[in-house]
C-alpha cells in the first residue's frame, strides 16, 4: 500500500537518515526482508508534478548501501542522505520509494514532498 503525503523538511548540506515503514492494505507492517528498495528525489514542475530524471537516487544495491533495512519484519528501512546530495538544493521536491519483493513484485510504498531549507 502506498503511504502518500509523507512530507519531510531537511536542511541543505546536512547528513540525514530518512526512515519509512512499508505497510500492507490493512495498515500492518509488511515484511521487507531481502527486498530491493529504491528511493528518488525529483524537481517539481510548474504543474506540481515531478519532472525529468531523479536528482538523487538511493538503493539497497548501492555499494556501500545507501538504503538499509533496519527491521525487515517490521517493514522499516532507512535512506542515508549525505551532505553533498543536498548542498546545492533549496525548495520543495518530490520523493518516492519503490520496493521489489522476493517474488519480483514492485510496489510504490511512499510518496510525498521534501522541503529543503
C-alpha distances in whole Angstrom, upper triangle without the diagonal:
4,6,9,13,13,17,19,23,25,29,30,32,30,28,25,22,19,17,13,11,8,6,5,5,8,8,10,10,9,13,13,17,18,15,16,15,16,16,18,20,21,24,24,26,28,25,23,21,20,24,25,24,22,25,23,21,21,19,20,23,25,28,28,24,23,20,20,18,19,18,16,16,15,12,14,15,18,19,23,24,28,31,32,28,28,32,33,30,30,28,24,22,18,16,13,12,11,11,13,13,17,16,16,13,11,8,8,6,8,11,14,18,20,24,26,30
4,6,10,10,13,16,20,22,26,27,29,28,26,22,20,17,15,11,10,8,8,8,9,11,10,12,12,12,15,14,18,19,16,16,14,14,13,15,16,18,20,20,22,24,22,19,17,17,20,22,21,19,22,20,19,19,18,19,22,23,27,27,23,21,18,19,18,19,19,17,18,16,13,14,15,17,17,21,22,25,28,29,25,25,29,29,26,26,24,20,18,15,13,10,9,9,11,13,15,18,18,17,14,11,8,6,4,5,7,10,14,17,20,23,26
4,7,7,10,13,17,19,23,25,27,25,24,20,18,14,13,9,9,8,8,10,10,12,10,12,12,12,16,15,19,21,18,18,15,15,14,15,16,18,20,19,22,24,22,19,17,17,21,23,22,20,21,20,19,19,19,20,23,24,27,27,23,21,18,19,17,18,18,17,18,15,13,13,14,15,16,19,20,24,26,27,24,24,27,28,25,24,22,19,17,14,12,10,10,11,13,16,17,21,21,20,17,15,11,9,6,5,6,9,12,14,18,21,24
4,6,9,12,16,18,22,23,26,25,24,20,19,15,14,12,12,11,12,13,13,15,13,16,16,16,19,19,22,24,20,20,17,16,14,15,15,16,17,16,19,20,18,15,14,14,18,21,21,19,20,19,19,19,20,22,24,25,29,28,25,22,20,21,20,21,21,21,21,19,16,16,16,17,17,20,20,24,26,27,23,22,26,26,23,22,19,16,14,11,10,9,11,12,15,18,20,24,24,23,19,16,13,10,8,6,5,6,9,12,15,19,22
4,5,9,12,16,19,21,24,23,22,19,18,14,14,12,13,14,15,17,16,18,15,18,18,19,22,21,25,26,23,22,19,18,15,15,14,15,16,15,18,19,17,14,13,14,18,21,21,19,20,19,19,20,21,23,26,26,29,29,26,22,20,22,22,22,22,23,24,21,18,17,17,18,17,20,19,23,24,25,22,21,24,24,21,19,17,13,12,10,10,10,12,15,18,21,23,27,27,26,23,20,16,13,11,8,6,4,7,10,12,16,19
4,7,10,13,17,19,21,20,19,16,14,11,11,9,11,12,13,16,17,18,15,17,16,17,20,19,22,24,21,20,17,16,13,13,13,14,16,16,19,21,19,16,15,15,19,21,20,18,18,17,17,17,18,20,23,24,26,26,22,19,17,19,18,19,19,20,21,18,16,14,14,14,14,16,16,20,21,23,20,19,22,23,19,18,16,13,12,10,9,9,11,14,16,20,21,25,26,25,22,19,16,13,10,7,6,5,7,8,11,14,17
4,7,10,14,16,19,18,18,14,14,11,12,11,14,15,17,20,20,22,19,21,20,21,23,22,25,26,24,23,19,17,14,14,12,14,15,14,17,19,18,14,15,14,18,20,20,17,17,16,17,18,20,22,25,24,27,26,23,20,18,20,20,21,22,23,24,21,19,17,16,15,14,16,15,19,19,21,18,16,19,20,16,15,13,10,10,9,9,11,13,16,19,23,25,28,29,28,25,22,19,15,14,10,8,5,5,6,8,11,14
4,7,10,13,15,14,14,11,11,9,11,11,14,17,19,22,23,24,21,22,21,22,24,23,25,26,24,23,19,18,14,14,12,14,15,15,19,20,20,17,17,16,19,21,21,18,17,15,17,17,19,21,24,23,26,24,22,18,17,19,20,20,21,23,24,21,19,17,16,14,13,14,13,16,16,18,16,14,17,18,15,13,12,10,10,10,10,12,14,17,20,24,26,29,31,29,27,24,21,18,16,12,11,8,6,5,6,9,11
4,7,10,13,12,13,10,12,10,13,14,18,20,22,26,27,28,24,26,24,26,27,26,28,29,27,25,22,20,16,16,13,15,15,16,19,20,21,17,18,17,20,22,21,18,17,16,18,18,21,23,26,24,26,25,23,19,19,21,22,22,24,25,27,24,22,20,18,16,14,15,13,15,14,17,15,12,14,15,12,11,10,9,10,12,12,15,17,20,23,27,29,32,34,32,30,27,24,21,19,16,14,11,8,6,5,6,7
4,7,9,8,9,7,10,10,13,15,19,21,24,27,29,30,27,28,26,27,28,26,28,28,26,25,21,19,16,15,13,15,15,17,20,22,23,20,20,19,20,22,21,18,16,14,16,17,19,22,24,22,24,23,21,17,17,19,21,21,23,25,28,25,23,20,18,15,13,12,10,12,11,13,12,9,11,13,11,10,10,10,11,13,13,16,17,21,23,27,29,32,34,32,31,28,25,22,20,17,16,13,11,7,6,5,6
4,6,6,9,9,12,12,16,18,22,25,28,31,33,34,30,31,29,30,31,29,30,31,29,27,24,22,18,17,15,16,16,18,21,23,25,21,22,20,22,23,22,19,16,15,18,18,21,24,26,23,25,23,22,18,19,21,24,23,26,28,31,28,26,23,21,17,15,14,11,11,9,12,11,8,9,11,9,9,10,12,13,15,15,19,20,24,26,29,32,35,37,35,34,31,29,25,24,21,19,17,14,10,8,5,5
4,6,9,10,13,14,18,20,24,26,29,33,34,36,32,33,31,32,32,30,31,31,29,27,24,21,18,16,14,15,15,17,20,22,24,21,22,20,20,21,20,17,14,13,16,17,21,23,25,22,23,22,21,18,19,22,25,25,28,29,32,30,28,25,22,18,16,14,10,10,7,9,8,5,5,7,6,7,10,12,12,15,15,19,20,24,26,29,32,35,37,35,34,31,29,26,25,22,20,18,15,11,10,6,6
4,7,9,13,15,18,21,25,27,31,34,36,37,34,35,32,32,33,30,31,31,29,27,24,21,19,17,15,17,17,20,23,25,27,24,25,22,23,23,21,18,15,14,16,17,20,22,24,21,21,20,20,17,19,21,24,24,27,29,32,30,28,25,22,18,16,13,9,8,4,6,7,5,4,8,9,10,13,15,15,18,18,21,22,25,27,30,32,35,37,35,35,31,30,27,26,23,22,21,18,14,13,9,9
4,6,10,12,16,19,23,25,29,32,34,35,32,32,30,30,30,28,29,29,28,26,23,21,18,18,16,18,19,22,25,27,29,26,26,23,24,25,23,19,16,15,17,16,19,21,23,20,21,19,19,15,17,19,22,21,25,27,30,28,26,22,20,16,14,11,8,7,5,8,9,8,8,11,11,12,15,16,16,18,17,20,21,24,26,29,31,34,36,34,34,31,29,27,25,22,22,20,18,14,13,10,10
4,7,10,13,17,20,23,26,30,32,33,30,30,27,27,27,25,25,26,25,23,20,19,16,16,16,19,20,23,26,29,30,27,26,24,25,25,23,19,17,14,15,14,17,18,20,18,18,16,15,12,14,15,18,18,21,23,26,24,23,19,17,13,11,8,6,5,5,9,9,9,10,14,14,15,17,18,17,19,17,19,19,22,23,26,28,31,33,32,31,29,27,25,23,21,21,20,18,14,15,12,13
4,6,10,13,17,19,23,26,29,30,26,26,23,24,24,22,23,23,22,21,18,16,14,14,14,17,19,21,25,27,28,25,24,22,23,24,22,18,16,13,14,13,15,16,19,17,18,16,15,11,12,13,16,15,18,21,23,21,20,16,13,10,8,6,5,7,8,11,10,10,12,15,14,15,16,16,15,16,14,16,16,19,21,24,25,28,31,29,29,26,24,22,20,17,17,17,15,12,13,11,13
4,6,10,13,16,19,23,26,27,23,23,20,21,20,18,19,20,19,18,15,15,12,14,14,18,20,22,26,29,29,25,25,22,24,25,22,18,17,14,14,12,13,14,17,16,17,15,13,10,9,10,12,12,15,17,20,18,16,12,10,6,5,5,6,9,11,14,12,13,15,18,17,18,19,18,17,17,14,15,14,17,18,21,22,25,28,26,26,23,22,20,17,15,16,16,16,13,15,14,16
4,7,10,13,16,20,22,23,20,20,17,18,19,17,18,19,18,17,13,13,10,12,12,16,18,20,24,26,26,23,22,20,22,23,21,17,16,13,13,11,13,14,17,16,18,17,14,11,9,11,12,12,14,16,18,16,14,11,8,5,5,7,8,11,13,16,13,13,17,19,17,17,18,16,15,14,11,12,11,14,15,19,20,23,26,24,23,21,19,16,14,12,13,12,13,11,13,13,16
4,7,10,13,17,20,20,17,17,14,15,15,14,16,17,16,16,13,13,11,14,15,18,21,22,26,28,28,24,23,21,24,25,23,19,19,16,15,13,14,14,17,17,19,18,15,12,10,10,10,9,11,13,15,12,10,7,6,4,6,9,11,14,17,19,17,17,20,23,21,21,21,19,17,16,13,13,11,14,14,18,19,21,24,23,22,19,17,15,12,11,13,13,14,13,16,17,19
4,7,10,13,16,17,13,13,11,12,13,12,14,16,14,14,11,12,11,13,15,18,21,22,25,28,27,23,22,20,23,24,22,19,20,17,16,14,14,14,18,18,21,20,16,14,11,11,10,10,11,12,13,11,8,6,6,6,8,12,13,17,20,22,19,19,23,24,22,22,22,19,17,15,12,11,9,11,12,15,16,19,21,21,19,17,14,12,9,8,10,12,14,13,17,18,21
4,6,10,13,14,10,10,7,8,10,10,12,15,13,14,12,14,13,16,18,21,24,24,28,30,29,25,24,22,25,27,25,22,23,20,19,16,15,15,19,20,23,22,18,16,13,12,10,10,9,10,10,8,5,4,6,9,11,15,17,21,23,25,23,23,26,28,26,26,25,22,20,18,15,13,11,12,11,15,15,18,20,19,18,16,13,12,8,9,12,14,16,17,20,22,24
4,7,10,11,9,8,6,6,8,8,11,13,11,13,11,13,13,16,18,21,24,24,28,30,28,25,23,22,25,26,24,22,23,21,19,17,15,15,18,20,23,22,19,17,14,13,11,12,10,10,10,8,5,6,8,11,13,17,19,23,26,27,24,25,28,30,27,28,26,24,21,18,15,12,10,10,9,12,12,15,16,16,14,13,10,10,6,8,12,14,17,18,22,24,27
4,7,8,5,5,4,5,8,10,13,16,14,16,14,16,16,19,21,23,26,26,29,31,29,26,25,24,27,28,27,25,26,24,22,20,19,19,22,24,27,26,22,21,17,17,14,15,13,12,11,9,7,9,12,15,17,21,23,26,29,31,28,28,32,33,30,30,29,26,23,20,18,15,13,12,11,14,13,16,17,17,15,14,11,11,8,10,13,16,19,21,24,26,29
4,5,5,6,6,6,9,11,14,17,15,17,16,18,19,21,23,25,28,28,31,33,30,28,26,25,28,29,28,26,28,26,24,23,21,21,23,26,29,29,25,24,20,20,17,18,15,14,12,11,10,13,15,18,20,24,26,30,32,34,31,31,35,36,33,33,31,28,26,22,20,17,15,14,12,14,13,16,16,16,13,13,10,12,9,12,15,18,22,24,27,29,33
4,6,7,10,9,13,15,18,20,18,20,19,20,21,23,25,26,29,28,31,32,30,27,25,25,29,30,29,28,30,28,26,25,24,24,26,29,32,32,28,27,23,23,20,21,19,17,16,15,13,16,18,21,23,27,28,32,35,36,33,33,37,37,34,34,32,29,27,23,21,18,17,16,15,16,16,18,18,18,15,15,12,13,11,13,16,18,22,25,28,31,34
4,6,9,10,13,16,19,22,20,22,21,23,23,26,27,29,32,31,33,35,32,29,28,28,32,33,32,31,33,31,29,28,26,26,29,31,34,34,30,29,25,24,21,22,19,18,16,14,14,16,19,22,24,28,30,34,36,38,35,35,38,39,36,36,34,31,29,26,23,21,19,19,18,19,18,20,20,21,18,18,15,16,14,15,18,20,24,26,29,32,35
4,7,9,12,14,18,21,19,21,19,21,21,23,25,27,29,29,31,33,31,28,26,26,30,32,31,29,30,28,27,25,24,24,27,29,32,31,27,26,22,22,19,19,16,16,14,12,11,13,16,19,21,25,27,30,33,35,32,32,35,36,33,33,31,28,26,23,21,19,17,17,16,19,18,20,21,22,19,18,15,15,12,13,16,18,21,23,26,29,32
4,6,10,12,15,18,17,20,19,21,21,24,26,28,31,31,34,36,34,31,29,29,32,33,32,30,31,29,27,25,23,23,26,28,31,30,26,25,21,20,17,17,14,13,11,9,9,12,15,18,21,25,27,30,33,35,32,32,36,37,35,35,33,30,28,25,22,20,18,18,16,18,16,19,19,21,18,18,15,16,13,15,18,20,23,25,28,30,33
4,7,9,12,15,14,16,16,18,19,22,24,27,30,30,33,35,33,30,29,28,31,32,30,28,29,26,24,22,20,19,22,25,27,26,23,22,18,16,13,13,10,9,7,5,5,8,12,15,18,21,24,27,30,32,29,30,34,35,33,33,32,29,27,24,21,18,16,15,14,16,14,16,18,19,17,17,14,15,12,13,17,19,22,23,27,29,31
4,6,9,12,11,14,13,16,17,21,23,26,29,30,33,35,33,30,28,27,30,30,29,26,28,25,23,21,18,17,20,23,25,25,21,21,17,16,12,13,10,8,7,7,5,9,11,15,18,21,24,27,30,32,29,30,34,35,33,33,32,29,27,24,20,17,14,13,11,12,10,13,14,15,13,13,12,13,10,13,17,20,23,24,27,29,32
4,6,9,9,12,13,16,18,21,24,27,31,32,35,37,36,32,30,29,31,32,29,27,29,26,23,20,17,15,18,21,23,23,19,19,16,14,10,11,9,5,4,6,5,9,11,15,17,21,24,27,30,32,29,30,34,36,34,35,34,31,28,25,22,19,16,14,11,12,9,11,13,14,13,14,13,15,13,15,19,22,25,26,29,31,34
4,6,5,8,9,13,15,18,21,24,28,29,32,35,34,31,28,26,29,29,26,24,25,22,19,17,14,12,14,17,20,19,16,16,12,11,8,10,8,5,6,8,5,8,9,12,14,18,21,24,27,29,26,28,31,33,31,32,32,29,26,23,20,17,13,11,8,9,7,9,11,12,12,12,11,13,11,14,18,21,23,24,27,28,32
4,6,9,11,14,17,20,24,27,30,32,35,38,37,34,31,29,31,31,28,26,27,24,21,18,14,12,14,17,18,18,15,16,13,10,7,9,8,4,6,9,8,9,10,13,16,18,22,24,28,29,27,29,32,34,33,34,34,32,29,26,22,20,16,14,11,11,8,9,12,13,14,14,15,16,15,17,21,24,26,26,30,31,34
4,7,10,13,16,20,23,26,30,32,35,38,37,34,31,29,30,30,27,24,26,23,19,16,13,10,11,14,16,16,13,15,12,10,8,11,11,8,10,13,11,12,11,14,16,18,21,24,28,28,26,28,32,33,32,34,34,32,29,26,22,20,16,14,10,9,7,7,11,11,13,13,15,17,16,18,22,25,27,27,30,31,34
4,6,10,13,17,20,23,27,28,31,34,33,30,28,25,27,26,23,21,23,20,17,14,11,8,10,13,16,16,13,14,11,10,8,12,12,9,11,13,10,11,10,13,14,17,20,23,26,27,24,26,30,31,30,31,31,29,26,23,19,16,12,10,7,6,5,6,9,9,10,10,11,13,12,15,18,21,24,24,28,28,32
4,7,10,14,17,20,24,26,29,32,31,28,25,23,24,23,20,18,20,17,13,11,7,6,7,10,13,14,11,12,9,10,9,13,14,11,14,15,12,13,11,13,13,15,18,20,24,24,21,24,27,28,27,29,29,27,23,21,17,14,11,8,6,5,7,8,11,9,10,9,11,12,12,14,17,20,22,22,26,26,30
4,7,10,14,17,20,22,25,29,28,25,22,19,21,20,18,15,17,14,11,8,5,6,8,10,14,14,10,10,7,9,9,12,14,12,15,15,11,11,9,10,10,13,15,18,21,21,18,20,24,25,24,25,25,23,20,17,13,11,7,6,5,6,9,11,14,12,12,9,10,10,10,11,14,16,18,19,22,23,26
4,7,10,13,17,19,22,25,25,22,19,16,17,17,14,11,13,10,7,6,4,7,8,10,13,14,11,9,8,11,12,15,17,15,18,18,14,14,11,11,9,12,13,16,19,19,16,18,21,22,20,22,22,20,17,14,11,8,6,5,7,9,12,15,16,14,13,11,11,10,10,11,12,15,16,16,20,20,24
4,7,10,14,16,19,23,22,19,17,14,15,15,13,9,11,8,6,5,6,9,11,11,15,15,12,9,8,11,13,15,17,17,20,19,15,14,11,10,7,10,10,14,16,17,13,15,18,19,17,19,19,16,13,11,7,6,4,7,9,12,15,18,20,17,16,13,12,10,10,9,10,12,13,12,16,16,20
4,7,10,13,16,19,19,16,14,11,12,12,9,6,7,6,4,6,9,12,14,13,17,17,14,11,11,15,16,19,21,20,23,22,19,17,14,13,10,12,11,14,16,15,12,13,16,16,14,16,16,14,10,8,6,6,7,9,12,15,18,21,22,19,19,15,14,11,12,11,10,11,11,11,14,15,18
4,7,10,13,16,17,14,12,9,10,11,9,5,6,5,7,9,12,16,17,16,19,19,17,14,14,17,19,21,23,23,26,24,21,19,16,15,12,13,11,13,14,14,10,10,14,14,11,13,12,10,7,6,4,7,9,12,15,18,21,25,26,23,22,18,17,14,14,12,10,10,9,8,11,11,15
4,6,9,13,13,11,9,6,6,7,7,5,5,7,9,12,15,19,20,19,22,22,20,17,17,21,23,25,27,27,29,27,24,23,20,19,15,16,14,16,17,16,12,12,15,14,11,12,11,9,6,5,6,9,12,14,18,20,24,27,28,25,23,20,18,15,16,14,11,11,9,10,12,12,16
4,7,10,11,9,8,6,6,7,8,8,7,10,12,16,19,22,23,22,25,25,24,20,21,24,26,28,30,30,33,31,27,26,23,22,18,19,16,18,18,17,14,12,15,13,10,10,9,8,5,6,9,12,15,18,21,24,27,31,31,28,27,23,22,18,19,17,14,12,10,10,11,11,15
4,7,8,6,5,4,6,9,11,11,11,13,16,19,21,25,26,25,28,29,27,23,23,27,28,30,31,31,34,32,28,27,25,24,21,22,19,21,21,20,17,15,18,16,12,12,10,7,6,6,10,13,16,19,23,25,29,32,32,29,28,24,22,18,20,17,13,11,9,11,11,13,16
4,5,5,6,6,6,9,12,13,13,16,18,22,24,28,29,28,31,32,30,27,27,30,31,33,35,35,37,35,32,30,28,27,24,25,23,25,24,23,20,18,21,18,15,14,12,10,9,10,14,16,19,21,25,28,31,34,35,31,30,26,24,21,22,20,16,15,13,14,15,16,18
4,5,8,9,9,13,16,17,17,20,22,25,28,32,33,32,35,35,33,30,30,33,35,36,38,38,40,37,34,33,31,30,27,28,26,27,27,26,23,21,23,20,17,16,13,12,12,13,16,19,22,25,28,31,34,38,38,35,32,29,27,24,25,22,18,16,15,16,16,18,20
4,6,9,10,13,16,17,18,21,22,25,28,31,32,32,35,36,33,30,30,33,34,36,37,36,38,36,33,32,30,30,27,29,27,29,29,28,25,23,25,23,20,18,15,13,13,12,16,18,21,23,27,29,32,36,36,33,30,27,25,21,23,21,17,15,14,17,17,19,22
4,7,9,13,15,15,16,18,20,23,25,28,30,29,33,33,31,27,27,30,31,32,33,33,35,33,29,28,27,26,24,26,23,26,26,25,22,20,23,21,17,16,13,10,9,9,13,15,18,20,24,27,30,34,34,31,28,25,22,19,20,17,13,12,10,13,14,16,19
4,6,10,12,13,14,16,18,20,22,26,27,27,30,31,28,25,25,28,29,31,32,31,33,31,27,27,25,25,22,24,22,25,25,25,21,20,23,21,18,17,14,11,9,8,11,12,16,18,21,24,27,31,30,27,25,21,19,16,18,15,12,11,11,13,15,17,20
4,7,9,9,11,13,14,17,19,23,24,23,27,27,25,22,22,25,26,28,30,29,31,29,26,25,23,22,20,21,19,22,22,21,18,17,20,18,15,15,13,11,8,6,9,10,14,15,19,22,25,28,29,25,24,20,18,15,17,14,11,11,10,12,14,15,19
4,7,8,10,13,14,18,20,24,24,24,27,28,26,23,23,27,28,30,32,31,34,32,29,28,25,24,21,23,20,22,23,21,18,17,20,18,15,16,14,12,10,9,11,13,16,17,21,23,27,30,30,27,25,21,20,17,19,18,14,14,13,15,16,17,20
4,7,9,12,13,17,19,23,22,22,25,26,24,22,22,26,28,30,32,32,34,33,29,28,26,25,21,22,20,22,22,20,17,17,20,18,16,17,17,15,12,11,13,14,16,17,21,22,26,29,29,26,25,21,21,18,21,19,16,17,16,17,18,19,22
4,6,9,9,13,15,19,19,18,21,22,21,19,19,23,25,28,30,29,32,31,27,26,23,22,19,20,18,19,20,18,15,16,18,17,15,17,17,16,12,12,12,12,15,15,19,20,24,27,27,23,23,19,19,17,19,18,16,17,16,16,18,18,22
4,5,6,10,13,16,17,16,19,19,18,15,16,20,22,24,27,26,29,28,24,23,20,19,15,16,14,16,17,15,12,13,16,15,13,15,15,14,10,10,9,10,12,13,17,18,22,25,26,23,22,18,18,15,17,16,14,14,14,13,16,16,19
4,7,10,14,17,18,16,19,19,18,15,16,20,23,25,27,27,30,29,26,24,21,19,15,15,12,13,14,12,9,9,12,11,10,12,13,13,10,10,10,12,14,16,19,21,25,28,29,26,25,21,21,18,19,17,15,15,14,13,14,13,16
4,7,10,14,15,13,15,16,14,11,13,16,19,21,24,24,27,26,23,21,17,15,11,11,9,10,12,10,7,9,12,12,11,14,15,14,11,11,9,11,12,14,17,19,22,25,27,24,23,20,19,17,17,16,15,15,14,12,14,13,16
4,7,11,11,10,13,13,12,9,10,14,16,19,22,21,24,24,20,19,15,14,10,11,10,12,14,13,10,12,15,16,14,17,18,17,13,12,10,10,10,11,14,15,19,21,23,20,20,17,17,15,15,14,14,15,15,14,17,16,19
4,7,8,7,10,10,8,6,6,10,13,15,18,18,21,21,18,16,12,10,7,8,8,11,14,13,10,13,16,17,17,19,20,19,15,14,11,11,9,11,12,14,17,19,21,19,19,16,16,15,15,14,15,16,16,15,18,17,21
4,5,6,9,10,7,6,5,8,11,14,16,15,19,19,16,14,11,10,8,10,11,13,17,17,14,17,20,21,20,23,23,22,18,17,13,12,9,10,10,11,14,16,18,16,16,14,14,14,14,14,16,18,19,18,21,21,24
4,6,8,9,5,6,5,6,8,12,14,13,16,17,14,13,10,10,9,11,13,15,19,19,17,20,23,24,24,26,27,25,22,20,16,14,11,11,10,11,12,14,17,15,16,14,15,15,15,16,18,20,21,21,24,23,27
4,7,8,6,8,8,10,12,15,17,16,19,20,18,17,13,13,12,13,15,17,20,20,18,21,24,25,25,27,28,27,23,22,18,17,14,13,12,12,13,14,17,15,17,15,17,17,18,19,20,23,24,23,26,26,29
4,5,4,6,8,10,13,16,19,18,22,22,20,18,14,13,11,11,13,14,17,16,15,18,21,22,22,25,27,26,22,21,18,17,15,15,15,15,17,18,21,19,20,18,19,19,19,20,21,23,23,22,25,24,27
3,5,8,10,11,15,17,20,20,23,24,22,20,17,15,14,12,14,14,17,17,16,20,22,23,24,27,29,28,25,24,21,21,18,18,18,18,20,20,23,21,23,22,23,23,23,23,24,26,26,25,27,26,28
4,6,9,10,13,15,19,19,23,23,21,19,15,14,12,11,13,12,16,16,15,19,21,23,23,26,28,28,25,24,21,21,18,19,18,19,20,21,24,23,24,23,24,23,23,23,24,26,26,24,26,25,27
4,5,7,10,12,15,15,19,20,17,15,12,10,9,9,11,12,16,16,15,18,21,23,23,25,27,26,23,22,18,18,15,16,15,16,17,18,21,20,21,20,20,20,19,19,21,23,23,21,24,23,26
4,7,10,12,15,16,20,19,17,14,10,8,6,5,8,9,13,13,12,15,17,19,19,22,23,22,19,18,15,15,13,14,14,16,18,20,23,21,21,19,19,18,17,17,18,19,20,18,20,19,22
4,7,9,12,12,16,16,13,11,7,6,5,6,9,12,15,16,14,17,20,22,21,23,23,22,19,18,14,13,11,12,11,13,15,17,20,18,19,17,16,15,14,14,16,18,19,17,20,20,23
4,6,9,10,13,13,11,9,6,5,7,8,12,14,18,19,17,20,23,25,24,26,26,25,22,21,17,16,13,14,12,14,15,16,20,19,19,18,17,17,15,16,18,20,21,20,23,22,25
4,6,6,9,10,8,6,4,6,9,11,15,18,21,23,21,23,26,28,27,28,28,26,24,22,18,16,13,13,11,13,13,14,18,17,18,17,16,16,14,15,18,20,22,21,24,24,27
4,6,9,9,8,6,5,7,10,12,16,18,21,23,22,23,26,29,28,29,29,27,25,24,20,19,16,16,14,16,16,17,21,21,21,20,19,19,16,17,20,21,23,22,25,25,27
4,6,5,6,5,7,9,13,15,19,22,25,27,25,26,30,32,30,31,31,29,27,25,21,20,16,17,14,16,15,16,19,20,20,19,18,19,16,17,20,22,24,24,26,27,30
4,5,5,6,8,11,14,17,20,23,27,28,26,28,31,33,31,33,32,30,28,25,21,19,16,15,12,13,11,12,16,17,16,16,16,17,14,16,20,22,25,25,28,29,31
4,6,8,11,14,17,20,24,26,30,32,29,31,34,36,34,35,35,32,30,27,24,21,18,17,14,15,13,14,16,18,17,18,17,18,15,18,21,24,26,27,30,31,34
4,6,9,12,16,19,22,25,28,30,28,29,32,34,32,33,32,30,28,25,22,20,17,17,14,16,14,16,19,20,19,18,17,17,14,15,19,21,24,24,27,28,31
4,7,10,13,17,20,23,26,28,25,26,30,32,29,30,29,27,25,22,18,16,13,13,11,13,12,14,16,17,16,15,13,14,10,12,16,18,21,21,25,26,29
4,7,10,13,16,20,23,25,22,23,27,29,27,27,27,25,23,20,17,15,12,13,12,14,14,16,19,19,18,17,15,15,11,12,15,17,19,19,22,23,26
4,7,10,13,16,20,21,19,20,24,26,24,25,25,23,20,19,15,13,10,11,10,13,14,16,19,18,18,16,15,14,11,11,14,16,18,17,20,21,24
4,6,10,13,16,18,16,17,20,22,21,22,22,21,19,17,14,13,11,13,13,16,17,19,22,21,21,18,17,16,13,13,15,16,17,15,18,18,21
4,6,10,13,15,12,14,17,19,18,19,20,18,16,15,12,11,10,12,13,16,17,20,23,21,21,18,17,15,14,12,14,15,15,13,16,16,19
4,6,10,12,10,12,14,17,16,18,20,19,17,17,14,14,13,16,16,19,21,23,26,24,24,21,21,19,17,16,17,17,17,14,16,15,18
4,7,8,6,8,11,13,13,15,16,16,14,15,12,14,14,17,18,21,23,26,28,26,26,23,22,20,18,16,16,16,15,12,14,12,14
4,6,5,7,9,12,13,15,17,18,16,17,16,17,17,20,21,24,26,28,31,29,29,26,25,23,22,20,20,20,18,15,16,13,15
4,5,6,6,10,11,13,16,17,16,18,17,19,20,23,25,27,30,32,35,32,32,29,28,26,25,22,22,21,19,15,15,12,13
4,6,5,8,10,13,16,17,16,18,17,20,20,23,25,27,30,32,35,32,32,29,29,26,26,23,23,22,19,16,16,13,14
4,6,8,8,12,14,15,13,15,14,16,17,20,22,24,27,29,32,29,29,26,25,22,22,20,19,18,16,13,14,11,13
4,6,5,8,11,12,11,13,13,16,18,21,23,26,29,32,34,31,31,27,26,23,23,20,18,17,14,11,11,8,10
4,6,8,12,14,14,17,17,20,22,25,27,30,33,35,37,35,34,31,30,27,27,24,22,20,18,14,13,10,10
4,7,10,13,13,16,17,20,22,25,28,31,34,36,38,35,35,31,30,27,27,24,22,20,17,14,13,10,10
4,7,9,9,13,14,17,20,23,26,29,32,35,37,34,33,29,28,24,24,21,19,17,14,11,10,7,8
4,7,9,12,14,18,21,24,27,30,33,37,38,35,34,31,29,25,25,21,19,16,13,10,8,5,6
4,7,10,13,17,20,23,27,30,33,36,37,35,33,29,27,24,23,20,17,14,10,8,6,5,6
4,7,10,14,17,20,24,27,30,33,35,32,30,26,24,20,20,17,13,10,7,6,4,6,9
4,7,10,14,17,20,24,27,30,31,28,27,23,21,17,17,14,11,8,5,5,6,8,11
4,7,11,14,17,20,23,27,28,25,23,19,17,14,14,11,7,6,4,6,9,11,14
4,7,10,14,17,20,24,25,22,20,17,14,11,11,8,6,6,6,7,10,12,16
4,7,10,14,16,20,21,19,17,13,11,7,8,6,4,7,9,10,14,16,19
4,7,10,13,17,18,16,14,10,9,6,6,5,7,10,12,13,17,18,22
4,7,10,13,14,12,10,7,5,4,6,7,9,13,15,16,20,22,25
4,6,10,11,9,8,6,5,6,7,10,12,16,19,19,23,24,28
4,7,8,6,5,4,7,9,10,13,16,19,22,23,27,28,31
4,5,5,6,7,8,11,12,15,18,22,25,26,29,30,34
4,5,7,10,12,15,15,19,22,25,28,29,33,34,37
4,6,9,12,15,16,20,23,26,29,31,34,36,39
4,6,10,13,15,18,21,24,27,28,32,33,37
4,7,10,12,16,18,22,25,26,30,32,35
4,7,9,12,15,18,21,23,27,28,32
4,6,9,11,15,18,20,24,26,30
4,6,8,12,15,17,21,23,26
4,7,11,14,16,19,22,25
4,7,10,12,16,18,22
4,7,10,13,16,19
4,7,10,13,16
4,6,10,13
4,6,10
4,6
4
